[in-house]
């Protein structure tokens, strides 16, 4: 990719994140404390349960689990109970430029120093969330997985380019609430158009993690996954252009994964699908979108 093309891609990604996240680029000394709940029990649970709401952590975990569904539910006219997390832009952590992010250690071994550096109370929920996120980013990837945690736009973009190849154009998909939804509620959503399959042999999913500044956990699995775009309408009229994925092979998943509890299934028994919240990013090769 040429330098001008890379610059345009960086500008595009920044625009997407500003619209989707409502985050700002700030200096480390301006990072405020954020009220986050503590660690989650496993890999995907943490991705889905970034807690910044005023509800109790258990209540929020129960609600946040309502993003999973079965592939047989992907039919025009079907109603699916979904909890889309809507976050107040003013409470979102700042997005740091690479130079600033790289100057701050990002390691569990440096946690005491980080807590002091970022003016976080040692035994606070924020400190526990930092510990959980750092540990999550240091987990070994699955056998078929490529993973990394991005602490800046530039690092995310460079890693995505390495994954897809420098000569492959790629684009970003997000879930969009078309009516400027401002609150999170659990409600039924009706699929009002035929689901569209996005044929993407390779894709990179990036999920937000709780931290004093913006951190994305990004992963790509070499397994059988189906990506979808769905038009949904909630009982309250919320019209949502949603991105969802179905993991067709769950045989190697943790049997205690929250999805199996929600869907009353077990590893390898059936595909597991879930919606992406609005602040998550899904990277795909541009050709996948043009072939929809």
N, C-alpha and C positions, 0 to 999 in steps of 0.2 A: 504494500500500500504506500503511495507517495506521501510526502510530508503534508501536502495540502489536503489530501484525502483523509489522513489521520487526524488532522486538525478539525476538519468538518465533522468527522465521526465523534470526536471528543465533544464538540459543541452540541451535536445532536443528543448524545447521551446525557450531557448536563441538562439540556432542556427537558428531556424525558424525566429525569430524576427530580428536577425542580417542580414539574407539574405533578408527578405522581406522589412524591414525598413531601413537598413543601419544605424541604430542608434548606439551610443556608450554609455558605462557606465561611467558616469562622476560624479564629486562632485558637490554639489549645487552651490558652489562659481564659478564654471566654466560654469554655464548655461548662454548662450548668449541670447540677445534679439532677438525675431523672429518677422518678419513682418506678422501679422495676421490681417484679417479683423474682424469687430465687430460681434455683436450677430445676430443670425438667428431667424426667426419668430416662429418656433415650433420644437418639439421633433426630428422628422426624418430629417427635413430640415437641422438642425445643423450637424447631423451625416454625411450627404452627402456633406456638403459645407464647409469643412475645407480649408480656403483660404490662400494659401501661394504663389500664382502666382503673376506676375507683372501686370495682367490685373485688370480692375476696379472690385469692389465687385459685382456690378450688372451684369456685363458681365460674371463673373465667376459663379454666382448663376444660370444664364440662362444656361450656359454650363453644370454645375454639375447636373442639373435636368435631363439630358439625360442619366440616368442610369435606368429609369423606363420603363417598357413595360407590355403588357398584356399577359396572359397565352396562348392565342390563337396564339401568335407569336412564341411559342416554337416548331418550326418545322424545320426539315432538309431542308436546302436550303434557308430559309428565311433570309432577310437582315434587320438588326435593327440598327438605328442610336444610337451610344453610345459614351459617353465622359468618357474615363478611365483617372482618375487623375494620372499623373506620377510625383512623387516628387523627387527633387534633393537630394540624400542621404546626401550631405554636408550641407544642410539646414534643416535637420530633427532635432527635439528636442532630447536631450539626454535621454537615458533610465536609470533611477536610480535604484540602489539596494535597497531592502526594508529598510535597516537601514537608508539610506540617505533619502529616500522618507518619511518614518515615522517621521523623525525629523522636517519636514516642515509642518506647518498647511495646511489643505486643506478644507477651509470653507469660505463662503461668508462673514461671520462676521469678518474674519481675513484679508480681501482683502487689506486694507490700509497697514497693516504690511507686507503682502506678496509682494506688489508692491515695498516697500522699501527694503525688504530683497533680492529680485531678481534683484534689480537695474533697474526697469521698470519705464518709465516716466508715471506720474499719469494719464494724459489724452490722452495717446497714443493708437493706434489701438491694441497694445499688451495688455494693461491694460483692454480695452473693451473686448477683446477675453477671457482674464482670468475671468472676471466677468461673461461672458456668459457661459463659461464652468463650473464654480463653481455652477451657478444657475441650469444649466442643470443636473448636478450630484445630486442636491438636490431636483429635482422634485419628487413628489410622483409617484410610479409606477402605471401602469394601473392595473385594477382588476385582470387580468390573467397573470401579468408580474412579473418576478423576475429581479431586476436590481442592478448594482453596478458600481462604477468607480474604476478602478485599476491604481495605480500609480507606480507599480513595477511588475516585473515578478513573484515574490513569491506570492504577494497578488492575482494576477490573477489566478495563478495555484491553490492555496489553495481554492479559491472560486469556480473554476471549479470542483475541486475534491469534494467539499461539494455538489455541484449541482448534479453531476452524481453518487455520492456514492463512498466511498473510495475503494471499490473492483471492480469498473467498469473501465476497460482501455478505454482511449479516445485518439483521434487524432485531429490534426488541419488541416483545409482546408484553402487554400488561392487561390486567382486569380494570375496566373503567366503569364507574357508576355515572350514568349519563345525566342523572338528575341532581348532581351535587349533593349526594347523601352525606349527612353530617353526624349520624349516630349509628352505633352497632346494635342490631337486634337479631334475634333468632326468629326466622319466619320462613314460610314456604315460598319457593321461587318456581314459577312455571316456565318450562322451555317453550318459547313462543315461535321459534324457527327451527328448521331441521339443523341438527348439530353439524358443524363443518369440521372435517378431518384435516389437520395440517400435517402433511407428509414431511417429516423432518428426521432423517436418519441420525442426525447428531444435533443435540440441543443442550444448552447450558441454563440451568435454573438457579437463580440467585435470590436468597431469602434474607430478610432483615433479622438481625439478632440484637438482643438488648445490650446496650453499651453506652457510655457517656457521649460517644460520637458515632456516626453511622458506620456500621460494619455489616457486610453482606457475606453470607455463607453460600458459595457457589459450587455446584457439583454437576457432573455429567456421567451418566451410567451407560455402559455398553450392554444394555439389555433391551428387551422388547417393551417399548413404551409407545403409547398412542397419545397424540396431542390434539386438543379440540378447542374450537371457539364456539361459544354458545350465547345466544341472546336470551336473557332471563328477565322476567318481570315478577317482582315480589308482591306479596299481599298488600303492602303499603304503597304500591305503585312504583317502587324503585326499579328502574330499567337499567340492566347491567349487561355490558358486553364482556363476558367472562372467558378467561382462559383456564382450561382444566387439562389434567393429564391422567391417564390410566396406566398403572404399572402392571403389566401383564404377567410377570413372573415374580411372585413374592416368596418363593420357597426358601430364600436365604435370609428373610427378614426376622427380626426379633419376635418371638411368639408373644411377648408382652407389649408389642406395638399397640398404641392407642387405636389405630384403625381397625384392628381385629376385634377389639372390644366394642367399638361403635357398630361395626358391620356384622358382628357375631359370626366371624369366620376364623380361619387359621392359615398359617403360611402355606402358600402353594395351592390353596383350595379354589381361589377365584381371584381375578384381577382386583386391585385396589385403585380407586380413582379419587382425586381431590381437586378442589378449586384453588387457584392462586389468589391470595389477597392482593389488594390494589397496589401495595408497596413492594411487591415482588416483581422480579424481572425475568423474562424467559428469552434467551437469545437463540435465534435460529438463522440458518442460511437464508438469504433473500429469496433464493429460488423456491424454497418451501412455500412462501407466501404467494408467489406468482402462480403457483400450481394449484392453489385452493380451488 
